[in-house]
Amino acid sequence: QVRLVESGGGLVQPGESLRLSCAASGSTNSIYTMNWYRQAPGKQRELVASITSGGSTNYADSVKGRFTISRDNAKNTLYLQMNSLKPEDTAVYYCNVLSIYGSSWGQGTQVTVSS
């Protein structure tokens, strides 16, 4: 099994930046794809960005050019660098990994973008 703990959320103003982190523990050598999802109030959870074990990345159109996903396999940590934040980026952000044991989720971290 894989356990995930997110950190780095907070309250920022539009145009500012945040970096989210997701520390993985447990059977981390079984992980192949790592993802960031988000869920805004009253909306469905959506995939924000993903990164494979080989380093290939994919982004939602709404965050392309502003967000960067990366992973440090030595530290078993996933990151999401978020720049030029907008009020519509406000949501709870969740770390998700796919491994041989299935899908694992973190508890989420709140990101609020407001002036």
C-alpha positions as a Markdown table, in Angstrom:
| # | Residue | x | y | z |
|---|---|---|---|---|
| 1 | Gln | 0.0 | 0.0 | 0.0 |
| 2 | Val | 1.0 | 3.6 | -0.5 |
| 3 | Arg | 0.3 | 6.4 | 1.9 |
| 4 | Leu | 0.2 | 10.1 | 0.8 |
| 5 | Val | 0.5 | 13.3 | 2.7 |
| 6 | Glu | 0.0 | 16.7 | 0.9 |
| 7 | Ser | 1.3 | 20.0 | 2.1 |
| 8 | Gly | 1.8 | 23.5 | 0.9 |
| 9 | Gly | -1.7 | 24.8 | 0.4 |
| 10 | Gly | -2.8 | 28.2 | 1.7 |
| 11 | Leu | -4.4 | 31.6 | 0.9 |
| 12 | Val | -2.8 | 33.7 | -1.8 |
| 13 | Gln | -3.7 | 36.7 | -4.0 |
| 14 | Pro | -4.4 | 36.4 | -7.7 |
| 15 | Gly | -1.1 | 36.3 | -9.7 |
| 16 | Glu | 0.9 | 34.8 | -6.8 |
| 17 | Ser | 2.5 | 31.3 | -6.6 |
| 18 | Leu | 2.3 | 28.2 | -4.4 |
| 19 | Arg | 4.1 | 24.9 | -4.5 |
| 20 | Leu | 2.3 | 21.8 | -3.3 |
| 21 | Ser | 4.1 | 18.7 | -2.1 |
| 22 | Cys | 3.0 | 15.1 | -1.7 |
| 23 | Ala | 5.1 | 12.8 | 0.3 |
| 24 | Ala | 4.6 | 9.1 | -0.4 |
| 25 | Ser | 5.5 | 6.3 | 1.9 |
| 26 | Gly | 5.0 | 2.5 | 2.0 |
| 27 | Ser | 5.4 | 0.5 | -1.2 |
| 28 | Thr | 6.7 | 3.5 | -3.2 |
| 29 | Asn | 8.6 | 1.3 | -5.6 |
| 30 | Ser | 5.3 | 0.1 | -6.9 |
| 31 | Ile | 4.2 | 3.5 | -8.1 |
| 32 | Tyr | 4.0 | 4.2 | -11.8 |
| 33 | Thr | 1.8 | 7.3 | -12.4 |
| 34 | Met | 1.4 | 10.3 | -10.0 |
| 35 | Asn | -1.4 | 12.8 | -10.3 |
| 36 | Trp | -2.8 | 16.0 | -8.9 |
| 37 | Tyr | -6.5 | 16.4 | -8.8 |
| 38 | Arg | -8.6 | 19.3 | -7.5 |
| 39 | Gln | -12.2 | 19.7 | -6.4 |
| 40 | Ala | -13.9 | 23.1 | -6.1 |
| 41 | Pro | -17.1 | 23.6 | -4.0 |
| 42 | Gly | -20.1 | 22.2 | -5.9 |
| 43 | Lys | -17.9 | 20.7 | -8.7 |
| 44 | Gln | -16.6 | 17.3 | -9.6 |
| 45 | Arg | -13.1 | 16.3 | -8.9 |
| 46 | Glu | -10.9 | 17.0 | -12.0 |
| 47 | Leu | -7.5 | 15.9 | -13.1 |
| 48 | Val | -5.0 | 18.8 | -13.0 |
| 49 | Ala | -1.7 | 17.2 | -14.0 |
| 50 | Ser | -0.1 | 13.8 | -14.2 |
| 51 | Ile | 3.5 | 12.5 | -14.5 |
| 52 | Thr | 4.5 | 9.0 | -15.4 |
| 53 | Ser | 7.5 | 7.0 | -14.0 |
| 54 | Gly | 9.4 | 8.0 | -17.1 |
| 55 | Gly | 8.7 | 11.7 | -16.6 |
| 56 | Ser | 6.0 | 12.3 | -19.2 |
| 57 | Thr | 3.6 | 14.9 | -18.2 |
| 58 | Asn | 0.1 | 15.9 | -19.0 |
| 59 | Tyr | -2.0 | 19.0 | -18.0 |
| 60 | Ala | -5.5 | 20.2 | -18.0 |
| 61 | Asp | -6.0 | 22.9 | -20.5 |
| 62 | Ser | -7.0 | 25.3 | -17.7 |
| 63 | Val | -3.5 | 25.1 | -16.1 |
| 64 | Lys | -1.2 | 24.7 | -19.1 |
| 65 | Gly | 1.6 | 27.2 | -19.0 |
| 66 | Arg | 1.0 | 28.1 | -15.4 |
| 67 | Phe | 1.4 | 24.8 | -13.4 |
| 68 | Thr | 4.3 | 22.4 | -13.5 |
| 69 | Ile | 4.2 | 18.9 | -12.1 |
| 70 | Ser | 7.4 | 17.2 | -11.1 |
| 71 | Arg | 8.5 | 14.2 | -9.0 |
| 72 | Asp | 11.6 | 13.4 | -7.0 |
| 73 | Asn | 11.8 | 9.6 | -7.0 |
| 74 | Ala | 14.7 | 9.6 | -4.5 |
| 75 | Lys | 12.6 | 11.5 | -2.0 |
| 76 | Asn | 9.3 | 9.8 | -3.0 |
| 77 | Thr | 7.8 | 13.2 | -3.4 |
| 78 | Leu | 5.5 | 14.8 | -5.9 |
| 79 | Tyr | 5.3 | 18.5 | -6.5 |
| 80 | Leu | 3.0 | 20.9 | -8.2 |
| 81 | Gln | 4.4 | 24.4 | -8.9 |
| 82 | Met | 1.4 | 26.8 | -9.4 |
| 83 | Asn | 2.2 | 30.2 | -10.9 |
| 84 | Ser | -0.1 | 33.1 | -11.9 |
| 85 | Leu | -2.9 | 31.7 | -9.7 |
| 86 | Lys | -6.4 | 32.7 | -10.5 |
| 87 | Pro | -9.5 | 32.8 | -8.3 |
| 88 | Glu | -10.9 | 29.8 | -10.3 |
| 89 | Asp | -7.9 | 27.7 | -9.1 |
| 90 | Thr | -9.5 | 27.7 | -5.6 |
| 91 | Ala | -10.1 | 24.1 | -4.6 |
| 92 | Val | -9.0 | 21.3 | -2.4 |
| 93 | Tyr | -6.0 | 19.7 | -4.2 |
| 94 | Tyr | -5.5 | 16.0 | -3.9 |
| 95 | Cys | -2.4 | 13.8 | -4.6 |
| 96 | Asn | -3.2 | 10.5 | -6.3 |
| 97 | Val | -0.9 | 7.7 | -7.3 |
| 98 | Leu | -1.4 | 4.6 | -9.4 |
| 99 | Ser | 0.6 | 1.5 | -8.3 |
| 100 | Ile | 0.4 | -2.2 | -8.5 |
| 101 | Tyr | -1.9 | -2.0 | -5.5 |
| 102 | Gly | -4.4 | 0.3 | -7.2 |
| 103 | Ser | -5.2 | 3.9 | -6.6 |
| 104 | Ser | -4.2 | 5.8 | -3.5 |
| 105 | Trp | -5.3 | 9.3 | -2.3 |
| 106 | Gly | -4.0 | 11.9 | 0.1 |
| 107 | Gln | -6.2 | 13.8 | 2.4 |
| 108 | Gly | -6.1 | 17.0 | 0.3 |
| 109 | Thr | -4.8 | 20.5 | 0.9 |
| 110 | Gln | -6.9 | 23.7 | 0.5 |
| 111 | Val | -5.8 | 26.3 | -2.0 |
| 112 | Thr | -7.6 | 29.6 | -1.9 |
| 113 | Val | -6.9 | 32.4 | -4.4 |
| 114 | Ser | -8.6 | 35.6 | -3.4 |
| 115 | Ser | -7.9 | 39.3 | -3.1 |
